[in-house]
Amino acid sequence: MIQPIPAAPARPPLPRQDIETLVSRHGLWRVLRALAAVVVRPKRRPALPEAHRLSEHLRRDIGIAHDPPPRRYWEL
């Protein structure tokens, strides 16, 4: 049996009303300045994993010195 192709999902409406509300409350220049600040702002880089949370195998692979094994209480 041939399945009908589903229709493409409808696009969400443009936020025209929201933008007009912002412009009426704060003024065109403030809205444009805030938009420019968002566009120019550098992207945040994801945080690197902390070395102590990596497994010994991964630490050895990337060249991080491994922690010495903990001392046993009878070796003190």
Secondary structure as UniProt FT lines:
FT   HELIX           16..26
FT   HELIX           28..40
FT   HELIX           51..53
FT   HELIX           56..62
FT   HELIX           73..75
//
